Amino acid sequence: MAVSNDTVPSLPPEPDWVAHVMWWHVYPLGFVGSDVRPETPVADRPVDHRLDRITAWLDHVVGLGLNGLLLGPVFQSSTHGYDTVDHFRIDPRLGDDDDFDRLVSAAHERGIRVLLDGVFNHVGRDHPAFRAIEADGPAAESASLFGIDWTGWNPGDPVPVGLFEGHDILVALDHGSRETEDLVVEVMTHWLGRGVDGWRLDAAYAVPPEFWARVLPRVRERFPEAWFSGEVIHGDATAIVRASTMDSTTQYELWQGIWHGIADRNCHELAHALERHDALLETFVPTTFVGNHDVTRIASAVGDRFVGHAAAVLFTVAGTPIVWAGDEYGWTGVKEERVGGDDAVRPAFPEAPPAPDATTHTYEALVALRRRNPWLHRAHTDVVHLTNTALVLRTATADAVVVTALNLSDDPVELPVADATRVEAGGGAVADGTVRLPSAGWAVLTRA
C-alpha cells in the first residue's frame, strides 16, 4: 500500500490501559461448533444460543494471566463471518443481543477487555445493501456504498462490483464514499456503546489510510479510550499508522521471523525481524502474535519442542501480545489453501477447559513475567549473542532487565546473559554471567 507522508494527521496517544492488556483471540463460529458453510439461507436460520460456551472459558483466560478477549466476527454473515450481512445483529448461529451482552458483562466482571473484529473493507453478497443494487442498479439508495462503474450496464446484467482479493462472496465497499464512512462510524459507536473496548480492523491494508483518518477521529470523539489495531500484512506500517491514525497494526514480519527463524534454525532471520520491530516503536506499539485464525498453529509450524521458544520471544519483546486460543495447550493445526482449509486452525472447543499441561504452565509463567514488567510494552531489545542456532536478547531499563536465551540445536550450549542472574521461565543453570541450556532449551532471566 502506497502512503503519502506529505500531509498526515497527528497521532493520538495510545489509551493508557493498552500497556497492560494481553489478548486471548477466539474465532467464535468455530469455537462454539457452528456450521461455517450452512445450506440454510441466512433469513431462515433460527437463533442458536451458543455464546455462553465462550463465557465458560473466561476463568481460564484469567488463570493464564490474560485480561483481553479478542473476538473474531460475531455479526450476521452468510458463511465464515467475514461476509457480513448485518453489522448490527449478532449472528444467530452464535445467539442474540442478550447472549452478547452477557458475555461482555461476564468478561468485564473479571477485568477482561473485549475487542471486536470489524470487517469494513467489504460485505457479503447477501447484504441487503448489495441485494438492493442487484435489483435496482444505480437507482438503489445503497448504490453509493459501492464504487461501481455503471457504464454499459443493463438491468439483469451482473453488477460490476469490486471483489476482495478475488473472492466472489466478498464485495468491496467504496471507501471514498461519505455513506460508507457514516456506516462504519455508526457500527463502531453502536458496539462501543454496548460495552466493547476497541476494534481489530480486518483487512486494513486493503483500505485507503485516509478512510481511517476520517472515521477514527469521529469515533474517538465519543469514545476516547477506544483502541484500534489494523490488520496489516505488508507495506510500510509506520507510514500507514501515521496516515490512518490507527493505534497499532499486526506485526506479521515479526511473526514470520519467529517461526521461520526457529523452524529453519536461522536465528539471523529472527534477529533481523527484531531489529525492524524495534524501529516501529518510534511511532507506535505493534500488535504481536505467534498464531491467529489465518495461519498454521505455532506448534505445527516449529514443532512441539520449540513452542516455548516462540512464546518466550512474544512475551519478552515490545508489543501488545495476542495468544491464539489453544496455543497455550500446544494444539496443532495446518492452514491449507482449499475450501475448508482454515478448519484445522479454527476448531470447536470443548465445553470446559482441559487441565493445564506443560505448555499451559509455560504460558502462565511468561504472562506473569510480563505482568511484573509492564515496561516491556514499549521497550527496545538488543541482540547480545547470535549464531544460526543460538540467540540471546536483552531488554532493559535503568532499573530492570529481561534476558531471553534460545538454543535451537540438539547439543547443550553455554550462552552469555549479561547482567541477568535468575531464571524466571524455561530452564537452565546460571553461573558467572552465562546460562547453560540443554538441547533445544530456552530460558528467560531477570536480575535478582
C-alpha positions in Angstrom: 0.0 0.0 0.0 1.5 3.3 -1.0 1.1 6.1 1.6 2.0 9.7 1.2 3.8 11.3 4.1 3.3 14.8 2.8 0.2 15.6 4.9 -0.7 13.3 7.8 -2.8 13.8 10.8 -1.2 13.9 14.2 -1.4 10.6 16.1 -3.5 10.4 19.3 -1.8 8.9 22.3 -2.4 5.2 22.9 -5.0 4.7 25.7 -3.2 4.0 29.0 -4.9 0.7 29.5 -3.4 -0.8 26.4 0.1 -1.0 28.0 -1.3 -3.6 30.4 -3.6 -5.7 28.2 -2.8 -9.1 26.7 -5.4 -10.7 24.5 -6.8 -14.2 24.1 -8.0 -14.5 20.5 -11.1 -16.6 19.7 -12.8 -17.4 16.4 -16.4 -17.6 17.7 -18.2 -19.6 15.0 -15.5 -22.3 15.1 -15.1 -22.2 18.9 -18.8 -22.9 19.6 -19.1 -25.5 16.8 -21.3 -23.6 14.4 -21.5 -24.6 10.7 -19.4 -22.1 8.7 -20.8 -23.5 5.4 -24.5 -23.8 6.1 -27.0 -24.6 3.4 -29.9 -22.9 5.1 -30.5 -19.3 3.7 -29.5 -16.5 6.1 -33.0 -15.3 6.6 -34.2 -18.7 7.7 -31.7 -19.6 10.3 -33.0 -19.9 13.9 -31.2 -18.4 16.9 -28.9 -20.9 18.5 -27.7 -19.6 21.9 -24.0 -20.7 22.0 -22.0 -17.7 23.1 -22.2 -18.9 26.7 -19.6 -21.6 25.6 -17.1 -18.8 25.4 -18.1 -17.5 28.8 -17.3 -20.9 30.3 -13.6 -20.3 29.3 -13.2 -16.8 30.8 -11.8 -18.1 34.1 -9.2 -20.0 32.1 -8.3 -16.7 30.5 -7.9 -15.1 33.9 -5.9 -18.1 35.1 -3.4 -17.6 32.2 -3.0 -14.1 33.4 -4.5 -12.6 30.3 -7.1 -9.7 30.5 -8.3 -9.3 27.0 -10.8 -11.2 24.8 -10.4 -10.6 21.1 -13.5 -12.0 19.3 -13.4 -12.8 15.6 -16.5 -12.0 13.6 -19.8 -12.1 15.6 -22.1 -10.3 13.2 -24.6 -12.0 11.0 -23.0 -13.4 7.9 -23.6 -16.0 5.2 -20.7 -18.3 5.9 -17.4 -17.8 7.8 -18.2 -14.4 9.4 -16.1 -12.2 7.1 -19.0 -11.9 4.6 -21.2 -9.7 6.8 -24.9 -9.4 6.2 -25.9 -7.2 9.1 -23.4 -5.3 11.2 -26.0 -4.6 13.9 -27.1 -8.1 14.6 -25.3 -11.0 16.3 -25.0 -14.0 14.1 -28.0 -16.3 15.0 -25.6 -19.2 14.9 -24.0 -17.7 18.0 -27.0 -16.2 19.7 -28.6 -12.8 20.1 -28.1 -9.4 21.7 -28.8 -10.8 25.2 -26.2 -13.5 24.8 -23.6 -11.0 23.6 -24.4 -8.6 26.5 -24.0 -11.4 29.0 -20.6 -12.4 27.5 -19.3 -8.8 27.6 -20.6 -8.4 31.2 -19.0 -11.6 32.3 -15.7 -10.5 30.8 -15.8 -7.1 32.4 -16.7 -8.6 35.7 -13.4 -10.5 35.5 -11.4 -7.5 34.4 -11.2 -8.7 30.8 -11.4 -6.1 28.0 -13.3 -7.0 24.8 -12.2 -6.3 21.2 -14.4 -6.9 18.2 -13.4 -7.8 14.7 -14.6 -5.1 12.3 -14.9 -6.2 8.7 -15.2 -2.9 6.9 -13.4 -3.4 3.7 -16.2 -5.5 2.2 -19.6 -7.1 2.8 -21.2 -10.4 1.8 -23.3 -10.7 -1.4 -26.3 -11.4 0.8 -26.0 -8.0 2.5 -29.3 -6.1 1.9 -27.4 -3.1 0.5 -25.9 -5.2 -2.2 -29.1 -7.1 -2.9 -30.7 -3.7 -3.5 -28.3 -2.7 -6.2 -28.6 -6.1 -7.8 -32.4 -5.4 -8.0 -32.4 -1.7 -8.8 -28.9 -0.9 -10.2 -27.7 2.7 -9.8 -31.1 3.8 -8.7 -30.8 1.9 -5.4 -30.4 4.0 -2.3 -27.4 2.0 -1.3 -25.6 2.4 -4.6 -23.2 4.9 -3.1 -21.8 2.3 -0.7 -20.1 0.5 -3.6 -17.7 2.1 -6.1 -19.3 0.8 -9.3 -18.8 1.9 -12.9 -22.2 1.5 -14.4 -21.1 2.3 -17.9 -22.7 -0.2 -20.3 -24.6 -1.9 -17.5 -28.2 -3.0 -18.3 -30.8 -4.3 -15.9 -30.3 -8.1 -15.5 -26.6 -7.9 -16.0 -24.3 -8.9 -13.2 -23.3 -5.9 -11.1 -19.7 -4.9 -11.9 -18.6 -4.6 -8.3 -15.1 -4.9 -7.0 -14.2 -8.1 -5.1 -11.8 -8.5 -2.1 -8.8 -10.4 -3.3 -10.8 -12.2 -6.0 -13.3 -13.8 -3.5 -16.7 -13.7 -5.3 -18.7 -13.7 -2.0 -16.9 -10.6 -0.7 -17.9 -7.3 -2.4 -15.8 -4.3 -1.8 -17.2 -1.1 -0.3 -16.4 2.3 -1.7 -14.1 4.0 0.9 -14.2 7.3 -0.9 -17.9 7.5 -0.1 -19.3 9.5 2.8 -22.1 6.9 3.1 -19.5 4.2 3.8 -17.7 6.4 6.3 -21.0 7.1 8.1 -21.9 3.4 8.2 -18.6 2.4 9.7 -18.8 5.2 12.3 -22.3 4.1 13.2 -21.3 0.4 13.6 -18.2 1.2 15.7 -20.0 3.6 18.0 -23.0 1.3 18.4 -20.9 -1.6 19.7 -18.6 0.6 21.7 -21.8 2.0 23.3 -22.7 -1.6 24.1 -19.5 -2.0 26.1 -16.7 -3.2 23.9 -13.3 -1.6 24.2 -12.0 -1.4 20.7 -11.7 -2.8 17.2 -9.5 -5.1 15.2 -9.8 -3.6 11.7 -9.9 -6.6 9.3 -8.0 -6.2 6.0 -7.0 -2.7 7.0 -4.2 -3.0 4.4 -6.8 -3.0 1.6 -8.5 0.2 2.8 -7.0 3.6 2.0 -5.4 5.0 5.2 -7.3 8.3 4.5 -10.5 6.5 5.1 -9.5 5.5 8.7 -8.2 9.0 9.2 -11.7 10.3 8.6 -13.5 7.6 10.6 -11.4 7.1 13.7 -11.4 10.7 14.9 -15.2 10.7 14.7 -15.4 7.6 16.8 -12.8 8.8 19.3 -14.9 12.0 19.9 -17.4 9.8 21.6 -15.1 7.0 22.8 -11.6 8.5 23.5 -10.5 5.3 25.3 -11.2 3.0 22.4 -8.2 1.2 20.8 -7.9 0.4 17.1 -5.5 -2.2 15.7 -5.4 -2.7 11.9 -4.6 -6.0 10.1 -1.7 -5.0 8.0 0.1 -7.9 6.3 2.5 -5.9 4.2 3.5 -2.4 3.4 5.1 0.5 5.3 3.5 0.1 8.7 4.9 3.3 10.1 3.5 5.3 7.2 0.2 3.5 7.4 -0.2 4.3 11.1 0.7 7.9 10.6 -1.7 8.4 7.7 -4.6 6.4 9.2 -4.3 7.3 12.9 -4.7 3.7 13.9 -3.1 2.9 17.3 -1.4 -0.3 16.1 -1.0 -2.8 13.3 -0.5 -6.5 13.3 3.2 -7.5 13.3 3.3 -10.1 10.6 7.0 -9.5 9.9 7.9 -10.5 13.5 5.6 -13.5 13.4 7.3 -14.7 10.2 10.7 -14.0 11.7 9.8 -16.0 14.8 8.5 -19.1 13.1 10.9 -19.1 10.2 13.9 -18.3 12.4 13.0 -21.2 14.7 11.8 -23.7 12.1 14.7 -23.1 9.8 17.3 -22.9 12.6 18.2 -19.4 11.4 18.3 -17.0 14.3 19.8 -14.4 12.0 16.3 -14.0 10.4 14.7 -13.6 13.8 17.3 -11.1 14.9 16.7 -9.1 11.7 13.0 -9.1 12.3 13.5 -7.9 15.8 15.7 -5.0 14.6 13.0 -3.9 12.2 10.4 -4.4 15.0 12.3 -2.1 17.3 12.3 0.7 14.7 8.5 0.7 14.7 8.4 1.7 18.4 9.4 5.3 17.4 5.9 5.7 16.1 3.6 3.0 17.6 3.5 -0.2 19.5 2.7 -3.2 17.2 0.2 -5.9 17.9 2.3 -9.1 18.3 1.4 -12.8 17.9 2.7 -16.2 17.1 -0.6 -17.6 15.9 -4.1 -16.5 14.7 -7.1 -17.6 12.7 -5.4 -17.3 9.3 -2.1 -19.2 9.9 -0.8 -22.6 10.7 -0.6 -23.1 14.5 2.8 -22.4 16.0 3.2 -25.9 17.4 2.8 -27.3 13.8 5.0 -24.6 12.3 8.0 -25.0 14.6 7.4 -28.4 16.3 6.4 -29.3 19.9 10.0 -28.8 21.2 10.1 -25.1 20.2 6.7 -23.8 21.3 8.2 -22.3 24.4 11.0 -20.6 22.4 8.3 -18.8 20.3 6.2 -17.8 23.3 9.3 -16.5 25.1 10.0 -14.1 22.3 6.4 -13.0 22.1 6.2 -12.1 25.8 9.7 -10.5 26.3 9.8 -8.0 23.4 7.8 -4.9 22.9 4.2 -5.1 21.6 0.6 -5.8 22.6 0.6 -9.6 22.7 -2.2 -11.8 21.4 -2.5 -15.5 22.3 -4.4 -17.6 19.7 -6.8 -19.7 21.8 -5.5 -23.2 22.1 -1.8 -22.3 21.5 -1.5 -22.4 25.3 -2.1 -26.1 25.1 0.2 -26.7 22.2 -2.6 -27.6 19.9 -1.7 -28.3 16.3 -3.4 -27.3 13.0 -2.1 -26.7 9.5 -3.6 -24.0 7.3 -4.3 -25.2 3.7 -5.2 -23.3 0.6 -8.5 -25.0 -0.2 -12.2 -24.8 0.7 -12.2 -25.6 4.4 -8.5 -25.1 4.7 -8.9 -22.9 7.8 -10.9 -25.6 9.7 -7.9 -27.2 11.4 -6.8 -23.9 13.0 -10.3 -22.9 13.9 -11.7 -26.0 15.7 -14.6 -26.3 18.1 -13.5 -26.1 21.7 -14.6 -28.4 24.5 -17.3 -27.1 26.8 -14.8 -26.8 29.7 -11.1 -26.1 29.5 -8.8 -29.2 29.7 -6.5 -29.5 32.6 -3.3 -27.4 32.3 -0.3 -29.1 30.7 3.4 -28.2 30.5 2.7 -25.7 27.7 -0.1 -24.1 29.6 2.3 -23.6 32.6 4.9 -22.1 30.3 2.4 -19.5 29.1 1.3 -18.8 32.7 4.9 -18.2 33.7 5.6 -15.9 30.7 2.4 -13.9 31.1 3.2 -13.5 34.8 6.7 -12.2 34.0 5.2 -9.8 31.5 2.7 -8.6 34.2 5.6 -7.9 36.6 7.4 -6.0 33.9 4.8 -3.8 32.1 7.6 -1.6 30.8 8.2 -4.3 28.2 5.2 -3.0 26.3 7.4 -0.3 24.6 11.0 -1.4 25.4 13.8 -1.8 22.9 15.6 -5.1 22.6 19.3 -5.7 21.9 20.8 -8.8 20.4 23.8 -9.7 22.7 24.6 -13.1 21.1 23.8 -14.6 17.7 24.6 -17.7 15.8 22.4 -19.8 13.4 21.1 -21.9 16.3 21.5 -19.6 19.4 20.1 -16.2 20.3 20.3 -14.0 23.4 18.1 -10.9 23.7 18.4 -8.2 26.3 15.5 -5.8 27.0 16.1 -3.4 29.8 15.6 -0.1 31.6 17.8 1.6 34.1 16.1 -0.4 36.9 15.2 -3.8 35.3 16.4 -6.3 32.8 14.9 -9.3 31.0 17.1 -11.6 29.0 15.8 -14.3 26.7 18.2 -17.1 25.7 17.3 -19.6 23.0 19.1 -22.8 21.9 17.8 -24.4 18.7 20.5 -27.0 18.4 20.5 -30.6 19.6 23.5 -30.0 21.8 23.7 -28.2 25.1 25.1 -24.7 24.9 26.5 -22.1 27.2 25.4 -18.5 26.4 26.1 -15.1 27.9 23.3 -13.5 29.8 24.8 -10.1 30.6 23.7 -8.9 34.0 20.8 -11.3 34.4 21.1 -13.8 37.3 17.8 -15.5 37.9 15.8 -17.9 35.7 12.1 -16.9 35.6 10.8 -19.3 32.9 12.2 -22.1 30.9 15.2 -23.8 32.4 19.0 -23.5 32.6 21.9 -23.3 35.0 23.2 -19.7 35.6 26.8 -19.1 36.7 29.4 -16.4 36.1 27.3 -14.4 33.6 26.3 -17.4 31.5 23.4 -19.8 31.3 23.8 -23.4 30.3 20.9 -24.6 28.2 20.1 -28.2 27.4 19.4 -29.5 23.9 16.5 -27.3 22.4 16.4 -25.4 25.7 15.4 -21.8 26.4 15.3 -19.5 29.4 14.0 -16.1 30.4 16.1 -14.4 33.1 16.0 -11.3 35.2 18.3 -9.5 37.6 17.9 -10.5 41.2 
